[in-house]
Amino acid sequence: MLETLRRRLTWLVIGILVLISAGLMLSVNETYRAGIRRQAYASLEAILENDGQRPDGLAAQATDGETPPPKPEGDERRDPGQPRSAPLVSLSNSYTVWLDEDGAVTDWVSDRAELYSDAQIAEIAALAQKTGKPRGRIGSQYFALSERPYGAMLAVIDARSELAAARRLLISTSVIAALVFAALSLGAVLLIRRMLRPVREAFEKQKRFVWDASHELKTPLAVIAANADVLAGEVGESESLSYIRAEIGHADALIRNLLALARMDDGAARARFQTFDLGRALLGAALPFESTVFEAGKTLKTDVPDGVLLRGDAEMIGQLATILLSNALKYADAGSEITLFLRESGAKRVFGVHNFGPAIPPDEQARVFDRFFRGSAVRADGDGCGLGLSIAQTIVHLHRGTISVKSTEKDGTTFTVTLPG
């Protein structure tokens, strides 16, 4: 149980750290890219407002030796006079294109005209018009279109260097975020272990107390039972002796259940897992109930196919089936039928017990597996110690499965166990 709690806390904290790290990294990079977009579009608006000319002080001139911006993505063509590789150009590199009413290029101008060819300009102009948007981005080039009486004016600014810097920022922040995440995750794991240490110690002391107390109580109960038998032989059976024996049986069942829970909490049964015939184990648990069910005026039906295998503890599964059958026998209506069923659902094994009888109230169905919980029906007859279904749930959890209950007046009560094959 504590291991399950530790794993859940650890994965919860790791999940939160992943979200925080990824959120911070993405927000930093998106903020940087948004700044590039704002700078590019502001520069484009300034160029368009200045009738296609670069306003003074808009940006520094590109240095000699730089190359034109990259062609549209997917286009591998290259101007014959263009070098194959050169330093990246900056936002300062721009050009303006004048288009007629048909969208054809009539003229263009650039502060670095030697970096472009007519074919490149015509291609970018066609792609920009094809988007149908007044502004946007093609590859690393941001553009803005402005309608004019003669047609349109297209302003283009290249942000290749800034986008490359954004990619470098993404890589660096990803590395930093991964390192921070690893450090925080390690710290969280160590902190969770330290926080749960007192809980683990208290839990171990509780288990040891239950174990020792249960063993210590077995001896006086055995003495009381023996003396009750002697007294019955001397003075004969009486109502008082029957009460004593009933309470001895109740206390003995409670002690056995407490010892069973202590063993299961300790996880000692894990080492006995092996593959076995689940159907045979369930039928073996149901066999002793046939005479008891018959004497109670009820019937037992088994819908259990052969050859359904399960990896687990056959003895504990038999104990689980016994608990569910005992519970059904206790609360089933007189003359009704109790059904033990088993079926395969993909890689899962599903079995359970169904009976007709008083429905479990909805507010109690979520608590029937709690330790020492006794529902209204149990409190009414004064029987039970509230540990049987808790033991059943513990057995199911040891087998990495689930157990559930559905109960209505019309359909009866069904306890269903689902286990991985």
Buried (B, 14 or more C-beta within 10 A) or exposed (E): EEEEEBEEBBEEBBEEBEEBBEEBBBEBBEEBBEEBBEBBBEBBBBBBEBEBBBEEEBBEEBEEEBBBBBBBEEEEEEBEEBEEEEEBBBBBBBBBBBBEEEBEBEEBEBBBEEBBBEEBBBBBBBBBBEEEEEBBBBBBBBBBBBEBEEBBBBBBBBBBBBBEBBEEBBEEBBEBBEEBBEEBBEEBBEEBEEEBEEEBEEBEEEBEEBBEBBEEBBEEBEEBBEEBEEBBEEEEEEEEBEEBBEEBEBBBBBBBBBBBBBBBBEEEBEEEBEEBBBBBBBBBBBEEBEEEBEEBEBBBEBEBEEEBEBBBBBEBBBBBBBBBBBBBBBBBEEEBBBBBBBEBEEEBBBBBBBBBBBBBEEEBBEBBBEBEBBBEBBEEEEEBBBBBBBBBBBBBBBBEBBBEBBBEEEEBBBBBBBBEB
